[in-house]
Structures are given as structure tokens and as C-alpha cells.
């Protein structure tokens, strides 16, 4: 059986949140955190250098928003999955994520409930 590892790049301007999310993801099977980015400019550079399968992107960050960075990543590397993570649960933010070509949207309050399923689906898709 092929044991595919999903490479994940985390992007959030909150150091504490990034560290907690990294620890949480490292406890999951079939994933590897390949890097962390602190803003929209940094995440584009690291996407090019680290070649992740999945980018977990904060919506609101300095220098370049997560939405703008998502659009750039999806234009340059359409095969990369980008999931927007945000404190904002309002449907308007999900609609914005869709407009900027994000592959998904998870409220930070729902990460533990939703992220494992997203990763599990990516692993299944990679085996087909």
C-alpha cells in the first residue's frame, strides 16, 4: 500500500497559533509540516521553495492578505490546495474565499472538527 504523506505549509501571523497548529497537525497520520509563513508575501516564497501539497492560510495578515496570497498561489500552482483559516465565521468570508479560488474554508473554532477530514480526503485522493 502506498503511504502518501501530505506536505503542509502553515501561514498565520500569530506565532502562538502557528505553533499550536503545528503541534496538532504533527499528531495526525500521513502529514508533514514542511514550513511556516508569517504573512502573504512569505507564504508565496515558501510555497515555491517547499512545494507543499496543502497551504493552510490565515485570512487576515500584514503585508499581503491571505486572500491575495491564495489567488497568487492558485494562479501559479493550481494543483496546490489552499484552505483559508479564519476567526470570522460569517458566510461573507466563505464567499470571499471562493472568489479568491480557495479550495476550502475552516473557521479556527472548527479546526479540530474539520481539518482531519480535509487531510484524510487529500490522502485518499492522492492514492487514486
Secondary structure per residue as TSV (DSSP state, phi and psi in degrees):
chain	resnum	aa	ss	phi	psi
A	1	X	-	360.0	139.5
A	2	X	-	-80.0	121.3
A	3	X	-	-99.1	84.3
A	4	X	-	-74.9	132.7
A	5	X	-	-103.9	128.5
A	6	X	E	-87.3	121.7
A	7	X	E	-89.1	125.9
A	8	X	E	-118.5	135.8
A	9	X	E	-113.0	126.1
A	10	X	E	-99.5	136.3
A	11	X	E	-133.4	113.0
A	12	X	-	-157.2	140.9
A	13	X	S	-81.1	-6.9
A	14	X	-	-95.0	108.6
A	15	X	H	-56.9	-44.2
A	16	X	H	-63.1	-43.4
A	17	X	H	-62.9	-44.6
A	18	X	H	-58.1	-44.9
A	19	X	H	-64.2	-43.6
A	20	X	H	-64.0	-42.9
A	21	X	H	-66.0	-38.8
A	22	X	H	-60.2	-46.8
A	23	X	H	-60.7	-43.4
A	24	X	H	-62.9	-46.6
A	25	X	H	-65.7	-38.9
A	26	X	H	-62.5	-19.6
A	27	X	T	-81.1	-8.1
A	28	X	S	-88.9	149.1
A	29	X	T	-75.3	153.5
A	30	X	T	66.6	24.7
A	31	X	E	-133.2	153.7
A	32	X	E	-140.6	126.6
A	33	X	E	-83.0	111.2
A	34	X	E	-89.8	-12.8
A	35	X	E	176.9	170.6
A	36	X	E	-131.6	143.8
A	37	X	E	-128.3	152.0
A	38	X	S	-108.4	-9.9
A	39	X	S	-158.3	178.5
A	40	X	H	-65.7	-29.4
A	41	X	H	-73.2	-46.2
A	42	X	H	-61.0	-39.4
A	43	X	H	-68.1	-34.0
A	44	X	H	-66.5	-45.0
A	45	X	H	-59.5	-46.3
A	46	X	H	-72.8	-28.5
A	47	X	H	-63.0	-41.9
A	48	X	H	-66.5	-43.5
A	49	X	H	-78.7	-35.2
A	50	X	H	-101.2	-13.2
A	51	X	-	51.9	56.4
A	52	X	-	-73.7	158.8
A	53	X	S	-84.2	-32.6
A	54	X	E	-136.1	132.7
A	55	X	E	-112.9	123.2
A	56	X	E	-97.7	114.0
A	57	X	E	-118.5	123.3
A	58	X	E	-67.9	146.3
A	59	X	S	-74.8	-45.9
A	60	X	S	-112.3	112.0
A	61	X	-	-144.4	161.2
A	62	X	S	-74.1	165.4
A	63	X	S	69.9	-50.6
A	64	X	S	-152.7	130.8
A	65	X	-	-67.2	160.7
A	66	X	H	-63.1	-31.8
A	67	X	H	-66.5	-47.2
A	68	X	H	-63.6	-41.0
A	69	X	H	-64.7	-37.8
A	70	X	H	-61.5	-47.1
A	71	X	H	-58.9	-44.4
A	72	X	H	-62.7	-45.9
A	73	X	H	-61.7	-45.1
A	74	X	H	-68.0	-29.3
A	75	X	H	-72.0	-43.3
A	76	X	H	-78.7	-37.8
A	77	X	-	-135.0	76.5
A	78	X	T	-62.5	-19.1
A	79	X	T	-77.5	-13.8
A	80	X	S	-76.5	137.2
A	81	X	E	-90.9	135.3
A	82	X	E	-126.7	121.8
A	83	X	E	-111.9	126.2
A	84	X	E	-81.9	130.2
A	85	X	E	-112.8	133.0
A	86	X	E	-152.6	155.1
A	87	X	S	-73.1	-22.8
A	88	X	-	-85.4	123.1
A	89	X	-	-100.1	-3.0
A	90	X	-	-63.0	141.3
A	91	X	H	-62.4	-22.8
A	92	X	H	-61.8	-32.7
A	93	X	H	-73.6	-34.2
A	94	X	H	-65.1	-41.6
A	95	X	H	-61.9	-40.9
A	96	X	H	-62.5	-43.3
A	97	X	H	-58.8	-41.2
A	98	X	H	-63.1	-43.0
A	99	X	H	-61.9	-32.3
A	100	X	T	-94.2	16.1
A	101	X	T	71.5	22.4
A	102	X	-	-66.3	150.2
A	103	X	S	-86.3	-11.7
A	104	X	E	-173.5	173.9
A	105	X	E	-147.2	124.3
A	106	X	E	-131.6	126.0
A	107	X	E	-69.6	139.7
A	108	X	G	-57.8	-30.2
A	109	X	G	-69.2	-15.0
A	110	X	G	-110.2	8.7
A	111	X	H	-56.6	-48.7
A	112	X	H	-63.1	-30.5
A	113	X	H	-80.7	-34.2
A	114	X	H	-105.7	-34.7
A	115	X	H	-62.7	-42.0
A	116	X	H	-57.0	-38.5
A	117	X	H	-66.0	-38.7
A	118	X	H	-62.5	-46.5
A	119	X	H	-67.1	-42.5
A	120	X	H	-59.1	-41.9
A	121	X	H	-64.9	-39.2
A	122	X	H	-63.8	-40.3
A	123	X	H	-63.2	-46.7
A	124	X	H	-59.3	-45.1
A	125	X	H	-63.9	-35.0
A	126	X	H	-72.0	-20.3
A	127	X	H	-85.9	-12.5
A	128	X	-	-89.2	360.0
